[in-house]
Amino acid sequence: MKIPKKLKEIFNNEPVHQLATSSKTGIPNISNVGAKYLLDDETIIIVDNYMVKTLSNIIENPVVSILLRTGKESYQIKGSCSYVTSGSLYEEAKKWMKSIGEKYPAKGVLKIKLEDIYNSNSGKGAGEKLQDLDN
């Protein structure tokens, strides 16, 4: 699934989003993520600077959810995540992170492939899966 233009704007304009993960045994975790960017219309990159529980969960269970929110408007993205610690994707993300500040270690990269997007707004259409929309 491709991320619609409206959601791209929310993703890019809001500084922090929430990333939800779960251990193999179902113990949930949620964390704020701000070191993020869109690699393309179907892939989100999040740089791991200080992840502990989140990283452990992703290694055990690569299914994640991200809440995009602006004001009272929100959407849930679900996807599968791989953890990257070498190669060009990692090197590019590390360079980007270092350009923001030397204090960020950029230990690895969460590469999230978008699979589904849901309306998380209240009222009509709440909880409904969005279909591929025109970008």
Backbone as a ProteinNet text record, in pm:
[ID]
protein_1_A
[PRIMARY]
MKIPKKLKEIFNNEPVHQLATSSKTGIPNISNVGAKYLLDDETIIIVDNYMVKTLSNIIENPVVSILLRTGKESYQIKGSCSYVTSGSLYEEAKKWMKSIGEKYPAKGVLKIKLEDIYNSNSGKGAGEKLQDLDN
[TERTIARY]
84.4	0	88.7	48.3	121.2	57.7	142.5	92.7	32.5	-91.7	-155.3	-86.8	-101.8	-37.7	-69.5	-194.9	-236.6	-160.1	-141.6	-70.3	79.4	131.6	272.8	296.7	203.2	216.1	213.1	122.8	117.6	248.4	292.8	417	534.6	546.2	660.9	651.2	530.7	514	506.3	465.7	460.2	595.4	655.3	790.6	800.7	693.2	698.7	573.1	592.8	482.1	503	400.6	409.4	423.4	520.6	548.4	512.6	422.4	381.3	442	494	549.6	496	523.1	481.4	585.5	608.9	701	636	713.5	661.2	547.7	551.2	446.6	332.2	334.5	222	232.3	348.2	364.3	386.8	295.3	303.8	405.6	448.3	537.3	500.9	507.5	485.3	591.2	643.3	747.6	729.2	778.5	777.9	897.9	876	984.7	985.6	1103.6	1117.8	1223.7	1314.4	1419.2	1362.2	1283.3	1207.9	1197.5	1186.5	1160.4	1102.2	1044.3	989.1	1097.7	1126.6	1222.2	1156.7	1031.1	948.9	802.9	709.7	566.9	519.1	606.3	565.9	658.2	756.8	857.5	890	880.1	916.1	1049.6	1134.7	1263	1259.1	1296.7	1312.3	1452.7	1528	1664.2	1660	1727.6	1739.7	1859.3	1828.7	1935.1	1945.1	1830.7	1831.8	1730.6	1688.2	1583.5	1634.4	1551.2	1580.8	1464.1	1349	1231.7	1180.2	1178.3	1130.9	1214.9	1345.3	1434.9	1417.5	1409.7	1389.2	1260.8	1154.8	1027.2	1036.5	1101.5	1111.9	1190.3	1293.1	1370.3	1284.1	1201	1113.1	989.9	936.6	807.8	810.6	834.5	856.2	729.6	616.6	492.6	483.3	463.4	458.4	336.1	307.8	201.4	251.3	216.8	256.1	130.3	117.9	5.6	52.9	-10.1	15	-96.6	-60.5	-162.4	-127.7	-229.4	-216.7	-347.7	-341.1	-463.7	-549.7	-675.5	-766.7	-776	-695.4	-696.8	-586.1	-620.4	-518.7	-543.4	-433.4	-434.6	-336	-370.2	-283.2	-225.8	-94.6	-25.3	22.8	-1.3	51.2	149.3	253.7	352.8	447.3	535.8	638.5	771.5	853.5	976.2	1097.6	1201.6	1331.3	1429.2	1529.6	1630.6	1760.9	1811.9	1928.2	2044.9	2160.8	2279.2	2400.9	2379.8	2490.2	2433.3	2519.6	2477.8	2443.9	2407.1	2386.5	2270	2160.6	2047.4	2089.6	2160.8	2209.4	2306.5	2399.8	2499.7	2433.8	2333.8	2262.7	2188.1	2119.5	2044.5	2138.5	2250.6	2349	2404.2	2434.5	2485.4	2381.1	2254.4	2145.5	2134.3	2139.2	2125.4	2241.2	2361.7	2480.2	2473.2	2407	2393.4	2301.4	2217.4	2127.5	2199	2286.6	2361	2454.8	2570.4	2670.9	2631.2	2536.1	2497.9	2413.5	2368.8	2283.6	2369.1	2364.5	2453	2411.8	2285.4	2238.4	2284.7	2237.4	2278.1	2224.8	2112	2051.4	1932.9	1868.3	1757.1	1639.1	1522.7	1399.7	1345.3	1334	1279.9	1141.5	1038.3	900.7	828.9	782.5	705.2	557.4	494.4	353.5	267.1	173.8	83.6	-62.2	-101.8	-239.6	-241.4	-343.6	-365	-511.2	-533.6	-667.9	-700.1	-826.6	-877.7	-886.4	-817.5	-822.6	-898.5	-973.3	-1053	-1182.9	-1243.3	-1372.7	-1482.8	-1597.3	-1710.1	-1718.6	-1788.8	-1810.3	-1676.7	-1665.3	-1544.7	-1437	-1462.7	-1362	-1326.2	-1198.6	-1151.1	-1150.3	-1200.3	-1206.8	-1069.5	-1045.8	-922.1	-932.6	-826.3	-823.6	-782.7	-838.9	-801.2	-691.3	-621.5	-519.9	-586.8	-534.5	-591	-496.3	-550.5	-464.8	-369.8	-245.1	-147.3	-147.8
-118.1	0	124.2	223.5	350.2	449.6	529.4	629.7	746.9	783.6	895.2	1028.8	1122.5	1253.7	1321.8	1317.3	1381.4	1323.4	1192.2	1127.7	1153.6	1168.8	1207.7	1342.3	1434.2	1567.6	1559.4	1478.4	1461	1399.2	1294.7	1226.9	1324.3	1402.8	1493.3	1617.8	1666.3	1792.2	1778.1	1663.9	1642.9	1586.1	1642.8	1601.1	1462.4	1414.3	1287.3	1205.9	1074.9	980.5	867.6	787.7	678	546.7	466.4	336.5	228.9	138.9	30	-100.7	-177.5	-309	-405.6	-532.6	-634.5	-745.3	-798.7	-911.8	-1035.4	-1140.4	-1266.4	-1319.9	-1290.7	-1339	-1240.2	-1129.2	-1036.2	-919.8	-898.2	-783.5	-658.6	-560.5	-442.8	-340.1	-257.1	-144.7	-33.6	88.6	203.1	307.5	368.5	469.2	583.7	699.3	815	805.5	835.2	835	966.7	1025.7	1151.1	1146.1	1049.3	1032.9	944.5	1004.6	927.4	1002.9	924.2	983	876.1	921.7	830.7	798.3	670.9	628.2	636.9	594.3	602.7	596	581.8	582.9	459.8	360.5	237.3	199.8	285.4	248.7	363.9	336.3	432.7	390.1	489.3	466.8	535.5	460.1	516.4	479	577.7	552.2	513.9	403.7	356.6	423.9	515.6	579.1	519.7	497.2	455.6	345.8	269.5	169.2	49.6	5	-114.1	-211.6	-180.9	-269.2	-276.1	-162.5	-159.5	-251.4	-241.5	-324.7	-472.5	-504.1	-643	-698.7	-619.3	-663.3	-684	-593.2	-604	-728.8	-761.1	-882	-1006.5	-1006.5	-1120.9	-1125.3	-1006.6	-996.6	-872.2	-886	-770.5	-694.9	-720.8	-650.1	-524.3	-408.3	-281.2	-200.4	-97.8	-3.6	135.9	232.6	371.8	456.7	543.9	637.1	771.2	817.8	951	1040.3	1156	1241.1	1387	1464.7	1609	1666.2	1745.3	1794.6	1677.9	1676.2	1566.9	1461.7	1475.4	1382.3	1279	1149.3	1046.2	925.2	857.1	738.2	637.3	511	403	331.3	319.4	245	114.3	5	-123.8	-172	-239.6	-287	-387.7	-436.3	-530.2	-456.7	-491.3	-417.1	-507.9	-458.2	-525.9	-429.5	-486.3	-406.3	-414.5	-298	-290.3	-223.8	-289.9	-233.5	-224.2	-246.1	-231.7	-204.6	-164.4	-138.7	6.8	36.8	175.9	243	170.3	228.7	273.6	186.6	219.7	337.2	335.1	441.8	577.1	577.9	702.7	754.9	665.2	705.2	754.6	688.9	728.1	866.8	890	1021.4	1129.8	1099.9	1195.1	1225.7	1122.7	1140.6	1222.9	1193.6	1267.9	1414.6	1444.6	1584	1661.8	1589.7	1653.6	1677.6	1584	1601.8	1486.5	1517.2	1415.3	1325.1	1368.5	1289.5	1167.5	1157.7	1045.8	931.2	814.5	705.1	631.2	642.3	572.1	426.5	350.4	210.4	120.9	159.2	77.9	150.6	85.1	144	47.6	99.2	23	54.5	-45.6	-30.1	-92.8	-7.5	-52.1	-48.4	-163.6	-176.7	-159.9	-56.8	-31.1	-143.4	-190.9	-296	-252.1	-180	-132.9	2.3	81.7	210.4	216.1	259.7	265.6	407	441.3	566.9	554.9	639.9	638	758.7	825	938.6	889.6	971	933.3	968.4	905.6	934.4	839.9	883.7	801.3	758	630.1	575.6	535.3	554	518.6	370.4	342.8	204.9	140.6	210.4	151.9	154.5	49.9	40	133.2	210	297	214.3	243.7	177.6	258.9	201.1	278.3	401.6	516.7	643.6	708.9	801.1	876.6	961.1	962.3	1044.1	1182.1
0	0	0	-74.6	-80.9	15.9	77.5	170.1	92.1	122	51.3	80.3	-10.6	-0.4	132.7	173.7	298.6	418.6	419.4	529.6	522.5	401.6	386.5	454.2	432.9	491.9	644.6	699.4	844.7	892.5	824.1	862.5	864.5	759.8	746.3	834.1	858.8	930.5	1081.8	1131.5	1276.1	1321.2	1424.4	1462.1	1525.1	1588.5	1660.2	1631.7	1613.9	1599.7	1700.2	1720.7	1815.5	1739.8	1783.3	1724.2	1826.2	1787.9	1875.2	1826.7	1923.6	1896	2000	1979	2075	2077.6	2196.5	2207.8	2146.4	2133	2078.7	2165.3	2293.6	2384.9	2401.8	2326.8	2327.1	2423.4	2483.6	2572.8	2486.9	2497.2	2409.6	2457.6	2364.1	2391.8	2294.6	2342.4	2254.2	2285.3	2181	2201.2	2103.2	2141.8	2053.2	1960.3	1833.6	1736.1	1659.2	1651.6	1580.1	1471.8	1480.6	1379.2	1269.7	1180.9	1081.8	950.6	843.3	711.9	620.4	510.8	410.5	309.4	293.1	190.7	53.4	46.9	-73.4	-29.5	-121.7	-89.8	-12.2	4.2	71.8	187.8	217.6	316.5	410.1	540.5	644.1	704.3	727.1	793.5	929.7	1033	1167.2	1213.5	1258.8	1304.9	1452.9	1483.5	1621.4	1685.8	1777.1	1853.6	1993.9	2057.3	2197.5	2227.6	2130.6	2150.7	2231.4	2324.8	2403.3	2387.7	2450.4	2440.1	2296.3	2229.3	2090.3	2002.7	2015.5	1934.6	1967.9	2095.4	2137.4	2076.4	2080.2	2023.5	1872.6	1802.9	1657.5	1617.6	1692.8	1663.2	1683.5	1788.6	1817.1	1727.2	1695.6	1626.9	1538.4	1409.1	1322.2	1277.4	1339.6	1305.5	1391.1	1326.6	1398	1356.4	1436	1405.3	1439.3	1356.2	1378.5	1377.5	1476.5	1480.8	1428.8	1320.6	1267.2	1317.5	1374.4	1433.2	1413.4	1378.3	1373.8	1426.2	1530.2	1593.3	1637.9	1594.9	1629.5	1519.6	1417.4	1304.3	1322.7	1304.4	1322.3	1233.3	1202.1	1116.9	1172.2	1156.8	1201.6	1080.5	1078.6	973.6	1034.3	966	1009.2	904	950.6	855.8	916.1	831	875.6	876.8	975.2	999.9	990.5	927.9	932.6	998	1061.2	1131.1	1052.6	1012.8	924.1	997.1	994.3	1061.1	969	839.6	744.5	606.7	516.3	379	354.2	230.2	188.8	261.5	286.2	357.2	497.3	566.6	701.3	696.6	603.9	595.2	565.8	476.6	445.4	567.8	638.6	757.6	866.8	883.2	984.3	951.9	826.9	783.7	809.6	777.8	801.4	950.3	1032.4	1176.8	1232.4	1186.8	1232.7	1190.6	1077.9	1034.8	1128.4	1200.5	1297.2	1429.5	1466	1590	1617.3	1668.6	1697.9	1814.3	1896	2013.4	1978.3	1853.5	1813.2	1757.7	1820.8	1779.5	1652.1	1609.5	1488.6	1488.5	1587.4	1603.1	1492	1435	1330.8	1270.2	1174.8	1102.1	1102	1136.9	1122.5	983.4	899.6	765.2	767.6	759.4	775	640.8	598.3	474.9	509	452.2	478.5	422.3	504.1	460.2	463.3	568.6	580.9	648.8	617.4	683.6	726.5	851.1	907.2	954.5	944	995.5	1147.3	1220.2	1366.4	1421.6	1335.4	1378.5	1440	1524.7	1580.7	1480.9	1498	1410.9	1292.6	1190.1	1071.8	1010.8	982.4	920.8	1019.3	1149.1	1250.3	1240	1238.9	1235.1	1098.1	998.8	864.8	797.4	721.4	643.4	523.7	499.9	382.3	263.1	152.6	27.7	-37	-133.9	-205.9	-264	-229.1	-274.3	-373.4	-450.4	-541.2	-458.9	-499.5	-430.1	-490.1
[MASK]
+++++++++++++++++++++++++++++++++++++++++++++++++++++++++++++++++++++++++++++++++++++++++++++++++++++++++++++++++++++++++++++++++++++++

